[in-house]
Amino acid sequence: MKTFLNRLFTTRPARVGWLVLLQLVLVFGVGVNSFNEDAAGNARRWLANDIANFDISKARPLDYASAHAMAARPLKQRLQQQYDQLRARASAHLDIMAYYYGRYYMAISLATIAGIVAAVALLFITRKGWDSASPYLVAVFITMTSIAGFFGAFPAMFEQAKNIEDNKKAYVAYVALENRVLSYVASGSDEDNKPKPLAQFIHELDARLKALHRLPVELNPEAIPDPTESLSKGVK
């Protein structure tokens, strides 16, 4: 048992293995969570008003002006349903946008840090040559290069920048639609500042909701990198 423990903790291969494990724990156990939490905190601060406004748990009835006093109740109920639906969609796009922002922030941050550490390790390795270099430096280089490649592939594989931009555009479109509904029920007039029957407005809103109805979440499996490419570049 004592011999086994000595081999597990005192031999060079064992120490190299523990060094690799330590790096993985620091990156995936600490780094990922830290950067995700930091990004989520930023999103909550930057989007605080939007999050509060589009919290779908805080449903509110539309307040109709006197111009709609003669409108049939089923029409008002239908517009309320449309209004609740567009708010739910806006909230969903806001959540997706914040989610992808957090993962994008985490991926590029960790890829950058790992790339810098790998570059520093490579500098010391090349000064002595691969045959004479410390196995611990080689372990750091290989591990950090692999981590940099892993996280560096995330933005392209998961189309993170595109998903952020597409969900932002969808969210902005639903915000504009909400303001249009609120202005209409308050004034009785649409965007052209002319009175419009409630039934006509509902049909136009249906068409707009149909045109906007999509879930912009894209993936790109073709962006999966060759696992040996980054290492071969570093060895050259």
N, C-alpha and C positions, 0 to 999 in steps of 0.2 A: 504493500500500500504506500509506504514511504517513497519507494522508488518511483512508483507511478506519479505521485504528487510532485516529486522533484522534476520528472520529465514534463509534467503539465505546466510548471511554473518557472523552471530554471533553464531549460534548454533554449537554444537560440530559435529554432522553429516555433517553439511554444510562445516565446516572447513576441516574435513577429506576428503570430496568430492573434495574441491578445492585443497587440497594437492595432491590427486591422479591425478587430471587434470594437475597440475603444473608439476608433474613428467613425465606424458605422453607428454606434450608439449616440455619439455626439451629434452627428448629422441628422439621423432619422428620429432619434428619440428627443433631442433637444432643439436642434436647428429648425426642423420642420414645424414643430409645435410653436416655437417662439416666433418665427416669421409669419405663420398663419394667424396667430393671435395679434401680432402687431398690425398686420394688414386689416384684420377684422375690426380692430379698434379704430384705425384710420377711417375705414368705411363708415362705421357708426357715427363718428364725429362729423365727417364731411356730408353725410346724407341724413343727418338727424331729422331735419325738417321733412324731408321726403318720406323717410321711414314712418314718422309719426302721422303724416297726412294720409299715407296709403296703407296704414295698418287695417287689414280687411276685417279684423275683429271689432273695429270701431265703426260699424255700419251706421249710416245716417240717412234719414228720409229726405227726399228732395223738397225744397220749400218753393211752392208754386206762387207766382204773382197773380194778381187779379185778372190778367189777360188770359189765364187758363181756367177761369172759374167755371166755364161752361163745358170744359173737356170731360169726356166720359171717364169714369173711374178705371175701367180696364186699360185704357190708353195710358193713364198715369202709372198704373201698376207695371205695365210693360216697360215704360221708360225707366222706372225704378230698377227693374230687373237688368236692363241694359247698363244702367249706371253702375250698379253693383258688379256686374260682369267686367266692365272695363277697368274698374278699380282693382278687382282681383287680378286681372292680367297685368296691370301696371305694377302691382306689388310683386308678382312672380318675376317679371323682368328685372325689377330692382334687386331682388334676391339673387337671381342668376348672375347679374352683372357684378354684384359685390363678391359672390363666390369665386367667379373667374378672376377677378382682380386680385383676391387674396392668394390664389394658387399661382397666378402669374408673378406676383411680387415675390412669393416664396421661392419659386423655381429659378428666376433670374438672379436672386440674391445668393442662393446656395451654389448655383453654377459658377457665379463670379468668384465667391470666396474659395470654393474648391479648386477652381482654375488657378487662382493666385498661389495657393499653397502648393499645388502640383508644379507650377512654374518655378517656385523657389526651390523645391526639392530637386527638380531636374537640373537647376543651376549648380547645386552642390554635387550632384551625381556626375555631371559632365566634367567638372573640375578634376575629379579623381579617376574618372573612367568607370564604366559599368562593372568591370571585373574587380576593381578595388573599392567600389562604393559600399557604404554601410548598407546591410540588408534592411535596416529599419528605414533608411531614406528611400530605398527602392519600394518598400511596402507602402510608405506614405505617398510616393509618386503614383504608383499603380492604383491605389485605392482612391486617391483624390481625383486622378484623371478619369477613372470610371464614374465617380460621383458627379463630376462636372459634365461628363457626357450624358449621364442619366437625366439630370435635371435640365441640362441645356436642350434636350430633345423635347421636353414638356410643352413649351410654347407652341412649337410647330405641330406636334402630335395631337394636341388637344385644341388647336386653333384658338388659343386663349385670347390673343389680341383681337381676332375677328369676332369671337363670341362676346367679348366685352363691348366692342363697338356696335354690333348688331342689336344686342339687348339694350344698350343705351339709346339707340335710335327708336326702338320699339317703345321703350319707356317714355321718351319725350313725346312720341306720337300719342300715347294714351293720356298723358298729362294735358296735352292740347285738347284732346277729345273731352276730357272731364271739364275743362274750363268752358268749352263750347256748350256742353249740356247745362252747366250751372248758369251761364249767361242767358241761355235760352229760357230756362224755367223762371229766371228772375225778371226777364224783360218781355218775353213773348216773341222776340225777334231773333233771327239767326245771324250768321256772320255778315250777311249783306245789309243788316240793320233794317230788314223788312219783316213784318209779321208773317208767321208761317204756321199753318195748322199742325197740331200735335201729331196727327197720324202721318203726315208727310215727313215731319222731322224724325219720327221713329223709323220709317222705312229708310231714310237716308243714313241714319245712324246704324241700322242693320247692315247696310252695304259697306259702311266704313269699318265696322267691326269685322266683317267677313274679309275685307282686304288686308286688315292688319293681323288676322289670326294666323300666327305661325310661331314655332318655337325655335329660335335661332341657337341651336347647340350643335356644333360641327366637330367632327373628329377626322384626323388625317393619318391613317395607318401607314401610308407611304413615307411618312417622315420618320419612321423608326430607324435609328442610325445603325450602321454596321458596328457591332460591339468591339471589333478589333481595330477600327479605323483610328480612333483617338489615341490608342496606345501605340499603334505603328507610327503615327505622326510624332509622338513624343520620343520614340526610340531613335528616329532618324537624326 
